[in-house]
Amino acid sequence: MTASPLSLLWPDVTSRARTALNDNAAADLGISDLARAIAFEPRQEERVRGILLALCDDPAIITYRQDVLGALMRNPALADGLQALLPSLGQLGFYGNPGRPNEPALQQTLFRLGELELYVDCVERLRALLLAQGDGLRAEGLIRLRDALGAIEQDASFQALRAELPDMLSKVRNIGSVTIGVNLDAHMLPMEATLLSINGHRFKGSGVQLIDKLLGKKDEGGTQGLARLHRIALPNGMPYTRENMLLVPLFKDLSDVLEAVSRPIADALARYAKISGQGLIALESEIGFYLGAIRLIRKVQAAGLPMCRPEIAPKDARAFEARGLFNLAFALRLLGRNPQAQLSGQIVPNDAAFDDAGRIHILTGPNQGGKTTFITAIGLIHVLAQAGLHVPASSARLSPCDAIHTHFAKDEQPSLESGRLGEEAKRLSEIFGRATRHSLVLLNESLSSTSPNESLFLARDVVRGLRLLGARAIFATHLHGLAEEASEINASTPGESAVASLVSVIEQDGQDGRRTYRIVAGPPTGLSHARDIARRFGISFEQIEAMLKAKPKMP
């Protein structure tokens, strides 16, 4: 009845996407930090990370998720109701842990009884919550979940379980205590004990009541116990001590009695062996995923930045167009320092496009001009959109990519046998071996570990290879000559992806250049503006010369 898991992420849970982001891409894009920001609870962080790494590229599945998210955002009462259900769904996951064969039959019966009670409660509460929305769901995932829960409730076995469950629960929950009879010797020390009765109430300690009972009318008649008397026989006439040496045999008797009480319940539960709460367990993390995403969206919007539902274009269009995009990771770092910050004046939005005019962009510009921030933003928008979430932009339209391949330059590592250039070449070769025309390739200062002439030669071949492949790509580089050759590469190399130039804008202010962090289409400026950075830190030739002249003369 619940063999197939119910899912708000996958219309068909048997065809889930593969992992399309490798460790390098996940690290370069900061996926772990993004997962932490989305996760509704810390324990769900790894599950969120898995959803992001899967990089779903099926437009139908992405739309399925977008509709669920949209319905929850439009209906806060529904979102609040689902949030209230999370603890119960999480507890159902605890019951889903298999393997309790070594526990006594009583504990196994109680465990199973608790699982079924919680399962029935979750089904009823969740369906009632969805039914209360009427026609307001407007999301296939939520409608399918509502209908699946309805089918469960209409199942004859479920109805029989729901009818019989209260009686089974009362039989075990009405056992609140046991009464033990203890015989004392002439010295008022315990010498024999037995179980007298199983009670529906619990005993409450009270010294006064105990004294009253001890001094009250003596009951001359004996009380028949539920088990035989236990006598502790000590060798050589050793006297009894005040230690309760009768508990061990009494607990065994108690276990036997309670096992007998639970046996009919276990037999009744056997009729419902096929009923399981396993199908609901995944809903906890999926609901948490959506609720965490909503919380993140509201947080960013409250800081004055836009978050929008992207339009999903056909995969073969290999399209991307975004207005007012920004790097979400950068925004979250600023909010981490000041949660109340208004970021609309601190973060510069940009526009970007992959289309017939250019699907391979060579991005040049000054150091610290926002190139890395920009290309990371492009990658994060795809990750968020393909997870079915809103993206950091005022508007966006994109075709899902089948994978994101990144190559961000790393510092020299002595352990690399082939050196940094050899390692870079190896990773680039692996990218070409895995990438397709539907992939997104992000290169950040690649091939910068050798001389400028050699770097330009190698980078030109890489860009020509990307054009042959037909992928979407951005190559952030200081090789301005590479951007100047865009037209020549287009003319000399066949391919479906045109090469175009982007530049990070700098405005001259006297001798220094002011970084605007705006990325626009246009020819390279020809400078990386390292000179103004040198002036900023006091190491331009003029500053060094002035410093040396100001130093006192050595004798």
QUIBEL-V909535 format. One record per backbone hydrogen bond with DSSP energy under -0.5 kcal/mol. NH is the residue of the N-H (numbers start at 1). CO is the residue of the C=O. If there is no record, write none. Layout:
NH_CO, NH_CO
This chain:
5_3, 6_279, 13_11, 15_12, 20_18, 20_53, 21_53, 22_20, 26_22, 27_23, 28_24, 29_25, 30_26, 30_27, 31_26, 34_30, 35_31, 36_32, 37_33, 38_34, 39_35, 44_41, 45_42, 48_44, 49_45, 50_46, 51_47, 52_48, 53_49, 54_50, 55_51, 55_52, 59_57, 62_58, 63_59, 64_60, 65_61, 66_62, 67_63, 68_64, 69_65, 70_66, 71_67, 72_68, 73_69, 74_70, 75_71, 76_74, 78_75, 79_75, 80_76, 81_77, 82_78, 83_79, 84_80, 85_81, 86_82, 86_83, 89_85, 90_86, 91_87, 92_88, 93_89, 94_90, 95_91, 96_92, 97_94, 103_100, 108_104, 109_105, 110_106, 111_107, 112_108, 113_109, 114_110, 115_111, 116_112, 117_113, 118_114, 119_115, 120_116, 121_117, 122_118, 123_119, 124_120, 125_121, 126_122, 127_123, 128_124, 129_125, 130_126, 131_127, 132_128, 133_130, 134_131, 136_133, 137_134, 143_139, 144_140, 145_141, 146_142, 147_143, 148_144, 149_145, 150_146, 151_147, 152_148, 153_149, 154_150, 155_151, 155_152, 159_155, 160_156, 161_157, 162_158, 163_159, 164_160, 165_161, 166_162, 168_164, 169_165, 170_166, 171_167, 172_168, 173_169, 174_170, 175_172, 176_174, 176_199, 177_199, 179_197, 180_178, 181_194, 183_192, 185_189, 188_185, 191_183, 192_183, 193_230, 194_181, 196_179, 197_179, 199_177, 210_206, 211_207, 212_208, 213_209, 214_210, 215_211, 216_212, 216_213, 220_218, 226_195, 227_195, 230_193, 231_229, 232_191, 233_231, 234_232, 237_234, 238_235, 245_243, 247_244, 250_246, 251_247, 252_248, 253_249, 254_250, 255_251, 256_252, 257_253, 258_254, 259_255, 260_256, 261_257, 262_258, 263_259, 264_260, 266_262, 267_263, 268_264, 269_265, 270_266, 271_268, 272_269, 273_270, 275_272, 280_277, 281_277, 281_278, 282_278, 283_280, 284_280, 284_281, 285_281, 286_282, 287_283, 288_284, 289_285, 290_286, 291_287, 292_288, 293_289, 294_290, 295_291, 296_292, 297_293, 298_294, 299_295, 300_296, 301_297, 302_298, 303_299, 303_300, 304_301, 305_300, 308_391, 310_308, 311_396, 313_311, 313_398, 317_314, 318_314, 318_315, 320_354, 321_397, 322_352, 323_395, 325_350, 326_392, 328_326, 331_327, 332_328, 333_329, 334_330, 335_331, 336_332, 337_333, 338_334, 341_338, 343_303, 343_341, 344_303, 346_343, 347_343, 349_347, 350_325, 352_322, 354_320, 355_353, 355_358, 358_355, 359_498, 360_498, 361_359, 361_473, 362_500, 363_361, 363_475, 364_362, 364_502, 366_504, 367_528, 369_366, 374_370, 375_371, 376_372, 377_373, 378_374, 379_375, 380_376, 381_377, 382_378, 383_379, 384_380, 385_381, 386_382, 387_383, 387_384, 388_385, 389_384, 391_308, 393_391, 394_323, 395_323, 397_321, 398_311, 399_319, 400_313, 402_438, 404_20, 405_403, 405_440, 407_442, 409_444, 414_412, 416_413, 417_415, 419_416, 422_418, 423_419, 424_420, 425_421, 426_422, 427_423, 428_424, 429_425, 430_426, 431_427, 432_428, 433_429, 434_430, 434_431, 435_431, 439_436, 440_403, 441_472, 442_405, 443_441, 443_474, 444_407, 445_443, 445_476, 448_445, 455_451, 456_452, 457_453, 458_454, 459_455, 460_456, 461_457, 462_458, 463_459, 464_460, 465_461, 466_462, 467_463, 468_464, 469_465, 470_466, 471_466, 472_439, 473_359, 474_441, 475_361, 476_443, 476_474, 477_363, 477_475, 480_478, 482_479, 483_479, 484_480, 485_481, 485_482, 486_483, 489_485, 490_486, 491_487, 492_488, 493_489, 496_467, 497_467, 498_496, 500_360, 502_362, 503_520, 504_364, 505_503, 505_518, 507_514, 509_512, 512_509, 514_507, 515_513, 516_505, 517_505, 520_503, 520_518, 522_501, 533_529, 534_530, 535_531, 536_532, 537_533, 538_535, 539_534, 540_534, 544_540, 545_541, 546_542, 547_543, 548_544, 549_545, 550_546, 551_547
